[in-house]
Amino acid sequence: MQNRIKIKYFIGFLVIAGVGYFFVREFYKNYDSIFQYEFNIKWFYLLTALFLTILLSLVGTYSWKLLLAIIKKDKNISFKESIAIVNTTQLTKYLPGKVWSYAFQMILLSKKGFSKTIVLYANLFLMLSSLFASTFLGLLYFSCFSHSNKKVWILLFLAFLIGYSGFVIFNQYCLKIVIKIAQILFKKTINYSYINVGWIILFQFMFLLVNAIFGLTGYFLALGLSFSVGLNDIFVISASLIISDMIGFIILIVPGGLGVREGVMFALLQALGNKNLSLILPIGTRIIGMISDVILGGIGFYIIKIRKLFD
């Protein structure tokens, strides 16, 4: 087990180092262009991007609280407690593995009468719903508005649409398969109850809206960094951010998708033909996301330590 953990850390380090080398090389090749670029920071757009990022995190927190209430009707936690649990444990996503947040949630929620398997089941459902919604939007944007490889994007979107429809219609069956896999990985029996189809569709609409607004944060950030982007660039920037964030999340060996997310976003932004934007915007969105995590994590720690809600 220790050797396996060391191997994961080592592979994760290699991935980050490789992407880091790539970015350093690209920055060096385009040093003159970047150095001569005049950054006329527009704080309104930067703060808008940060505000939306924080707001969307809180919407995600509420969806987590709502799902727990649906699954476990005899137990309830306040929104304040949800902020404390979700946003403090969220900081552990920067550790390799992406399972630490679930472990800490189990510890805190056990004091509120929630079993470990309920916590794991709720997070699996939300993770799948978010991944399907983000992939749907990203492929839809590229298939409609990309100027290159349009046929490829359309085929990918149509293929995914079939799978997405199956996920919504046959959600119970899909979750059953995922839970069996999770039981093998976590070596735990997961007790669960099926979620009503109406709730499943509601969560899908919620995540579609959240991801659509999340994509806009990249556009606002580009405006805030004074890049010349027009309304016709919204969809490419949004799709690049959504898809890269999704891929960064599912790469378990890299903490927080660090490097992978930026590399994918850089490649997708090449469609705009602006090398400076392709290099700087992925790093800017990473910084905005980390600032949001620190702010909400700090609020969560305040609720836990100062207000002592879980003592």
C-alpha positions in Angstrom: 0.0 0.0 0.0 2.8 2.5 0.9 4.6 1.7 -2.4 1.4 2.3 -4.3 0.9 5.7 -2.7 4.6 6.6 -3.4 4.1 5.6 -7.1 1.0 7.8 -7.3 2.8 10.7 -5.8 5.8 10.1 -8.2 3.6 9.9 -11.3 1.7 13.0 -10.2 4.9 14.8 -9.7 6.1 13.8 -13.2 2.9 15.0 -14.8 3.1 18.4 -13.0 6.8 18.7 -13.9 6.2 17.8 -17.5 3.3 20.4 -17.9 5.4 22.9 -16.0 8.3 22.5 -18.4 5.9 22.8 -21.3 4.6 26.1 -20.0 8.0 27.5 -19.2 9.2 26.6 -22.7 6.1 28.3 -24.3 6.6 31.4 -22.1 10.2 31.5 -23.1 9.4 31.2 -26.8 6.8 33.9 -26.5 8.6 36.0 -24.0 8.9 39.1 -26.2 5.2 39.1 -27.1 4.1 38.6 -23.4 6.7 41.1 -22.1 5.4 43.8 -24.6 1.8 43.1 -23.8 0.2 45.9 -21.8 -1.8 44.6 -18.9 -4.4 47.2 -18.2 -6.1 45.5 -15.3 -9.9 46.0 -15.2 -10.8 45.2 -11.6 -14.6 45.2 -12.2 -14.3 42.1 -14.5 -11.7 40.4 -12.2 -13.9 40.8 -9.1 -16.9 39.7 -11.1 -15.1 36.5 -12.1 -14.1 35.9 -8.4 -17.6 36.7 -7.1 -19.2 34.3 -9.6 -16.7 31.6 -8.7 -17.5 31.9 -5.0 -21.2 32.1 -5.7 -21.1 28.9 -7.8 -19.2 27.1 -5.0 -22.0 28.0 -2.6 -24.6 26.7 -5.0 -22.7 23.5 -5.2 -22.7 23.4 -1.4 -26.4 23.9 -1.3 -27.0 21.1 -3.8 -24.9 18.8 -1.5 -27.1 19.8 1.5 -30.3 19.3 -0.6 -29.2 15.8 -1.7 -28.4 14.7 1.8 -31.9 15.8 2.9 -33.4 13.9 0.1 -31.5 10.7 0.9 -31.8 10.9 4.7 -35.2 12.5 5.5 -34.9 12.0 9.2 -31.6 13.9 9.5 -30.9 17.5 8.6 -27.9 19.9 8.6 -28.1 23.7 8.2 -26.6 25.6 5.3 -24.0 27.1 7.6 -22.9 23.6 8.7 -22.8 22.6 5.0 -20.5 25.5 4.2 -18.2 24.4 7.1 -18.1 20.8 5.9 -17.9 21.2 2.2 -15.5 24.1 1.9 -13.0 23.0 4.5 -12.8 19.5 3.1 -12.6 21.0 -0.4 -9.1 22.2 0.3 -7.9 18.6 0.4 -8.5 18.4 -3.4 -4.9 19.7 -3.8 -3.7 16.4 -2.4 -3.2 13.4 -4.7 -6.1 11.0 -4.8 -9.2 13.2 -4.4 -10.7 11.0 -1.8 -9.5 12.9 1.3 -12.5 15.3 1.2 -14.8 12.3 1.4 -13.0 11.0 4.4 -13.1 14.3 6.3 -16.8 14.7 5.4 -17.4 11.2 6.9 -15.8 12.3 10.1 -17.7 15.5 10.5 -21.1 14.1 9.4 -20.8 11.1 11.7 -21.3 13.6 14.5 -24.6 14.5 12.9 -25.8 10.9 12.5 -24.9 10.3 8.8 -23.3 7.0 7.9 -20.1 6.8 5.9 -21.9 5.1 3.0 -24.5 7.9 2.7 -21.7 10.5 2.4 -20.0 8.4 -0.3 -23.2 7.8 -2.2 -24.2 11.5 -2.2 -20.7 12.6 -3.4 -20.7 9.9 -6.2 -24.1 11.1 -7.4 -23.1 14.8 -7.4 -19.8 14.0 -9.1 -21.4 12.1 -11.9 -24.1 14.7 -12.4 -21.5 17.5 -12.6 -19.2 15.6 -14.9 -22.0 14.8 -17.3 -23.4 18.3 -17.3 -19.9 19.9 -17.8 -19.0 17.5 -20.7 -22.4 18.1 -22.3 -22.0 21.9 -22.3 -18.3 21.8 -23.3 -19.0 19.6 -26.4 -22.1 21.5 -27.3 -20.2 24.8 -27.3 -17.4 23.4 -29.5 -19.7 21.6 -31.9 -21.7 24.8 -32.5 -19.1 27.5 -32.4 -15.7 26.0 -33.1 -14.1 27.0 -36.4 -11.8 24.0 -36.6 -12.5 20.2 -36.4 -16.2 21.0 -36.3 -17.3 17.6 -37.6 -15.2 15.9 -34.9 -16.8 18.0 -32.2 -20.3 17.2 -33.6 -19.7 13.5 -33.6 -18.3 13.6 -30.1 -21.3 15.6 -28.9 -23.8 13.2 -30.6 -22.1 10.2 -29.1 -22.0 11.8 -25.7 -25.6 12.9 -26.0 -26.7 9.2 -26.2 -24.7 8.4 -23.1 -26.0 11.4 -21.3 -29.6 10.5 -22.1 -28.9 7.0 -20.8 -27.5 8.4 -17.6 -30.6 10.5 -16.9 -33.2 7.8 -18.0 -31.4 4.8 -16.5 -29.8 6.7 -13.6 -30.6 4.0 -11.1 -28.8 1.3 -13.2 -25.8 3.6 -13.9 -25.4 4.5 -10.2 -25.6 0.8 -9.3 -22.7 0.1 -11.6 -20.7 3.0 -10.2 -21.5 2.0 -6.6 -20.2 -1.6 -7.3 -17.0 -0.1 -8.6 -16.8 2.2 -5.6 -17.4 -0.7 -3.2 -14.4 -2.5 -4.7 -12.1 0.5 -4.6 -13.1 1.6 -1.0 -13.7 -2.0 0.2 -17.0 -0.9 1.8 -20.6 -2.0 1.4 -22.5 1.1 0.3 -26.2 1.2 1.4 -28.2 3.5 -0.7 -31.8 4.4 -1.7 -32.8 5.4 -5.2 -33.4 9.0 -6.0 -36.6 10.1 -7.7 -36.3 10.8 -11.4 -37.8 14.3 -10.9 -34.9 15.1 -8.5 -32.4 13.7 -10.9 -33.6 16.0 -13.7 -33.6 19.0 -11.3 -30.0 18.3 -10.3 -29.1 18.0 -14.0 -30.6 21.4 -14.8 -28.9 22.9 -11.8 -25.5 21.6 -12.8 -26.0 22.7 -16.5 -26.8 26.3 -15.2 -23.8 26.2 -12.8 -21.4 25.1 -15.5 -22.7 27.6 -18.0 -22.1 30.4 -15.5 -18.7 28.9 -14.6 -17.7 29.1 -18.2 -18.5 32.8 -18.2 -15.9 33.4 -15.4 -13.2 32.6 -17.9 -14.6 35.3 -20.3 -14.8 37.9 -17.5 -11.2 37.0 -16.5 -10.0 37.5 -20.0 -11.7 41.0 -20.1 -10.2 41.7 -16.7 -6.7 41.0 -18.0 -7.5 43.4 -20.9 -7.4 40.8 -23.6 -9.3 41.7 -26.8 -12.1 39.2 -26.8 -15.5 39.7 -28.2 -18.9 38.2 -27.6 -18.2 35.6 -30.3 -15.3 34.3 -28.2 -17.5 33.5 -25.1 -18.3 30.0 -26.1 -14.7 28.9 -27.0 -13.4 30.3 -23.7 -16.3 28.8 -21.7 -15.9 25.4 -23.4 -12.1 25.4 -22.9 -12.6 26.2 -19.2 -15.4 23.7 -18.6 -13.7 20.7 -20.4 -10.3 21.4 -19.0 -11.7 21.5 -15.5 -13.6 18.3 -16.0 -10.5 16.5 -17.3 -8.4 17.9 -14.5 -10.9 16.5 -12.0 -11.0 13.0 -13.3 -7.1 12.7 -13.4 -6.9 11.3 -9.8 -3.1 11.1 -9.5 -2.6 14.9 -10.0 -3.6 17.1 -7.0 -6.4 19.5 -8.0 -5.8 18.7 -11.6 -2.7 20.9 -11.4 -1.0 21.2 -14.7 -3.4 18.9 -16.6 -6.2 21.4 -16.4 -3.9 24.2 -17.6 -2.4 22.1 -20.4 -5.8 21.1 -21.8 -7.1 24.6 -21.6 -4.1 25.9 -23.4 -4.6 23.4 -26.2 -8.3 24.2 -26.6 -7.7 28.0 -26.5 -5.4 27.7 -29.5 -8.7 28.0 -31.6 -8.7 31.7 -30.8 -5.2 32.2 -32.3 -3.9 34.3 -29.4 -0.9 32.7 -27.8 -0.7 35.2 -25.0 -4.3 34.4 -24.0 -3.7 30.7 -24.3 -0.8 30.9 -21.9 -2.0 33.4 -19.3 -5.8 32.6 -19.0 -5.3 29.0 -17.7 -3.0 30.3 -15.0 -5.4 33.2 -14.2 -8.4 30.9 -13.8 -6.3 28.6 -11.5 -5.4 31.6 -9.3 -9.1 32.8 -9.2 -10.2 29.3 -8.2 -7.6 28.9 -5.5 -8.5 32.4 -4.0 -12.1 31.3 -3.9 -11.2 28.0 -2.2 -9.1 29.8 0.4 -11.8 32.4 1.1 -14.6 29.7 1.5 -12.2 27.3 3.3 -11.4 30.1 5.8 -15.1 30.8 6.4 -15.6 27.0 6.9 -12.7 26.8 9.5 -14.2 29.9 11.3 -17.5 28.1 11.6 -16.0 24.9 12.8 -13.3 26.3 15.2 -14.9 29.6 16.4 -18.6 28.7 16.4 -17.7 25.1 17.4 -20.6 23.6 15.5 -19.2 20.1 15.5 -17.9 19.8 19.1 
